[in-house]
Amino acid sequence: MMSDKELLEKYGWSLNCESPFEISHDDGSFARHLPARLLIDHLREEELEELEEARHSSKVKPLSPSEITIELPGFVIETINEMIKKKYRGSSFSFKAKELIALGRSKGRTGSNKDWYAEKWMDFEEVYRNQGWKVRYEQSSYGDSNFDAYYEFTPKK
């Protein structure tokens, strides 16, 4: 830790006298007694913040796609698995997003359709891709309310 004198010098201040405590700045500013002590306390806080920021920024790094994990509640996985068992016949199949939500809700799961999307429970494609499926999600274009979004599953070969 820096001494008061070193800290003051770093920020352009000089220690004029220790008793009574007086400091002056290169720009002509002057402080003595309590105001001078308060300034030193403030400069110490600045130093600590800089050190903490430097330490934190050296530990923080951008995420790579391989570091992202998708965590879904068990009941969502169970519902998707049940839908797969219901639809799969050895080749590609699809199911509507609203079918999946209805199946989940029929199992006593609360939440509106919007909740399933807001909680990101419908963002499961990557989880199933990692299990050997090609998963494609198709949704309506903006303003097309007659199209039902669906998921298409194809076994990877």
N, C-alpha and C positions, 0 to 999 in steps of 0.2 A: 504494500500500500504506500502511496506517495505521502510525503510529509506535506503539511500545510503550505510551506514555502514552495515546494515543487508543483503542487496543484495550482497555486496562484500564478506561478510563472508560466505554466502551460496555457493559461487563459489570458495572459497579458497583464497580470497584476504583479505588484511588487509589495513585499512586506517592509514597511517603513519602520515600524517600531512594535516591539512585543508588549511593552507596558508604558503607556496605554496602547492597546492593540489598534494599529492603524495600517491601512493598505491603500495603495493608489494604482490606477490603471494607466496604461500608455495613452489613452484618450483624454486623460486629465481628471477622470472620476476619482473620488476619494471616499473612503468609509472608515469609521472607527467604532470601537466597542461592539455592541450587539449587532448593528447592521453588517459589520465586517464578518462577524461569526456566522450570521445567517447566510451571507454570500458564500462562505467556505462550505457550509452545510449543503447549500444548493449545488455548488460545483461537485461535491462528493456524490450527490444523488445523480448528477449528470454522468459522472464517470461510471457509476454502477450500472446505469441504464445502458451506456455504450458497451460495457463489458458483457452484460447479459444479452444484448442484441447480437453482438459479435459471436458469442458462444452459441446462441440459438441459430443464427443464420448459417453457421458452419455445420450444423447438424441437419438442417432442413434441406431436402433435395427433392426435385420433381419426381413424381411417381411414374413408373413405367406401366404399360398395360399388364405385364405379368404380375405386378404387385397389387392389382385391384382384385379384390374378392367380392363376390356377390353373395350376400347372406339373405336367405329367404326363410321365413318361418316354416317349421315342419309341416303345418297344415297346408301350406301352399304347394310344397313339393308333393305331399300326399295327393292333393287334388289334381295336380298335373299328371302324376303317375297314373291315377285312376282314369283320367281322360285318355292317356296313351293306351292303356290296356283296353279301354272301350273301343278305340278307333283303329288300332294297329292290326293290319292283316298281312304283314310281310313286305309291304311296299309303302310308298308315300301316302300320307293321310293329312287331313287338316281338321281343325276345329275352330269355331268362332270364339273370339275373346269373351263375348257375353255368355256363351255356353259354359266356359271355364268358370267364370264368376258365379253363374247360377249353380253349378255343381258345388262349388265351395260354400256358397251360402246355404245350400240345401243340407249341408253337413253341420249346420248350426253356427257357421262362422258369421259374425256380425260385420257390418260395414256395407256401405253403399258401393255401387260400381265405381264411383269417383274415388272412394277410399282405396280400392284395389290398385288404382293407378297412382294415387297420391303417395301411397306407401311403397311404391315401386315393386309391388308383388308381381306385376305383369312383365317385368324386365328380367325374365328367366332364360332368355335364349342362350346366352353364353354358358350358363350352368349345364344345359343339355347338350350344347355343342361339345363341351369337354367330356361328355359321356358317350360320344359316338353318333350323335345326330347332326344332320344339317337342319338348321331351324331358320325359317324365313317368316318374317312378320309383315303382313300387308294391311295397310290402313287406307281409309278414304283420303282423297285429296281435299284440300281446304274447301269447305262449303258443300261437299257432297254428303248429305245426311242419309242417303239411301244405301250406302255401302256398309256392310258389317266387317269390322276388322277381324282378321283370322291369322292363325299360326299354321304353317305347313312344316311337317316333320318328314324327313327322309333319312333312312339309315345310311350312315357312311359306309363305303365299301372298303 
